Amino acid sequence: MTIDAARPVLVLGIGNILWADEGFGVRCVEELHRRWSFPDDVLVMDGGTQGLYLVHYVQAAKRVIVFDAIDYGEQLGTLKLVRGEEVPKFTGAKKMSLHQTGFQDVLSAAELLGGVLDDILLIGVQAEELEDYGGSLTDPVRAQLEPALSIARRQLADWGYPANPRSGAPAPLLHGSIALGDYEAGRPSPDDACRVGDSRFFG
């Protein structure tokens, strides 16, 4: 995706799919893109762990929705909405892990470059597992995918950008090998996998 593709409305999923629940944001935009299409002014984007590479997309946008796994100190799997000036506090106060995208820095850099957001909505989930390398979403976090997507679609409709169900398969947002279905199908079973704290491999 080139910077020229930046649009007034940005729907961004951030996080690292290789670290279990930290992939929540990316899996949200993947599913949103797979099931719905939007007017041309809306860019649905896998931000992954690209960090400051995202600055120009945020700078060009007027309205942003961000999906992410954030530590709110809530019950595991809790979905929480944060809006406007509160968003940087939640994305910068406590990183979930060393792998987390520094989105607070992205927002600050976009503002320094002249970007002005009319609105920003963070749709976040309290993660359960972040140390399972190669793992996928845990059940409590996976259960929040559909509610998170519903919230995003309602917000986009309120902004004047309604979702339209897709009639065919779109070009994938993620490379096939890391798309959710292929990613999970290619993982070893729990009996064969080396997981953190597995006594078969550690001590």
N, C-alpha and C positions, 0 to 999 in steps of 0.2 A: 504494500500500500504506500503510495507516495503522499507527500505533504499536500500536493495539489488536490488530493481527494478529501481533505478536511472540509467539514460541513458545519452549518450552524447548530445542529443537534448531534451530540456525541454520546453513544451508549458504549461504555467501556467496562470490560472485565479484566481485573488485574489479579495476579497471584501466580503461583508455581504449581502446575498440575502434578509434578513429581513428588510433592510433599503432602499427600493425602488431602485434608480439608482446605489447605491453602489454595487448592485449585478451584474453589467454589465460584469465584468471580468469572474465571475463564469458561467454566462449564455453563454458567448462566447465559453468557453471550452466544456460546456455541448453540445452545438449545433455542434461544430466541431467534437466531438467524435461520436455523433449520426449519422452524415451524411458521414463521411470519415474515412478511416483507413490509417495508415502510416507504414513505415518500422519499424522493431523492435527497432531500435536505437532511436526512438522518443517516449517520454513519455508525454501524454496529461493528465494534472492533475488539479483537483479542489483544489486550495490552500486555498480557503475560508479565514478564519481569523486565520490560524494556526501559523502565525508569525515565530518565530525562529525554529519551527519544520521543516520548509522548507529548512533550511540551508544546510543539507547534500545533498538534491536533486540539489540545485544550485551549490554546491561545486563540485559535480560529473559531471556536465554538461559543455560542451564547447560552446554551443550556446543556447540562451534562448529567447523565446518570452513571453512577459507578457501582459495580458489584464487587464485593471484596469480603475476605474473612478478617475480622477485626476483633481484638480483645476488649470487650465491653465489661468484663467481669460479671456476665450474665450466666444463666443456666445454659449448658451445652446445647447447641442447636437453636438458640433463640435468635429470631430475626429482628433486626433493629433498623429504624430509619433515622437518618441524620440529614439535616438540610442546611443549605446556606453557609453562613459564617462558622457554624459548628463543625463542618466537615474537616477542616485541617486539624482541629483538636483531636479528633478521633483517629485520623490517619497518621498522626505524628506522635501522639502521646506515648504509645507503647507498641513497638513492633511485635508481631506474632512470632517471628523467627528471623534468622539471619538472611533468609531467602526472600523476604517480603519487599515488594516494590516500595520505594520511598515516595508515595504519592503526594505527601505534603510538600516535598521539594518541587514536584512537578507543578503544583498549583502556584507556588511562590514564584517560580521561574516564568510561568505563563503570564502572571500579573506584571512582573517586571518588564516583560516584552510588550506590554500594552493590552493584554487580553482582559476583557471585562465580562464576567459571567452574569447573566440575568438571574440564573437559578442553577443550583446543583443539588442533586439528591444522591446520597450514599445509601445503598441497600446492602447491609452487612449481616453476617451471621457469626455467632459465637462458635468457634471451631472446637472440635473434640480431639482430633489427632493431627499433629504436625510433624511427627518424627518418624513416620512410616515411609521411608524413601521407596518410591515406586508404587506406593499405595494409592487408593482412590478415595472418594468421598465416603465418610462414615454414614451410617443410616440416619442419625439425627440431622446431619447437614444436608444429605441428599433429599430428605423430606421437605426441605425449605426451598428447593429449586422452583417448584411450581408456584408457591405463594410469592416468591421474589419476582418471577416473571409476570405474574398478574399485576403486581404493584407497578412494575415498570411500564407495562402496556397501558394501564390507567393513567399514569403520569404523562406518557407520550400523547395519549388521546386528549388529555386536558390542555396540552401545549398546542394541539391542532395537528398532530401526526398520528392518526389511528393506524393500528396494525391490521394487515390483511392476511388471512390464512393462505399459505402457499399451496398451489395446486400441483406442484412438482418438486423434485429434489433440487435445491440450489447448489451452486458451487460451494464446496465445504469451506467453512471459516478456518478450520484447523487442518493441518496435514493429516492424511489418512491414518498414519501410524499413531498419532496422538489424539485423534478423535476418540470420544469416550468409549464407543463400542469396541473399536479395535484395541484401544489401550487396555481395557479391562480383559478382553479376550486373550491378550498376549501376556498377561501377568501370571506368574507361577501361583499354584495353589498355596494356601496358608501352610500346608504340611511341607511343601518344598521350598518355600521362600525363606530367606534370611531376613528377619525382622529385628528391630532394635530390642535388645534385652533377651533374645532367643538363647536359652541356655545350651542349645546344641552347638552354638558357635562362640559363645562368650562365657568364659569361666565355668 
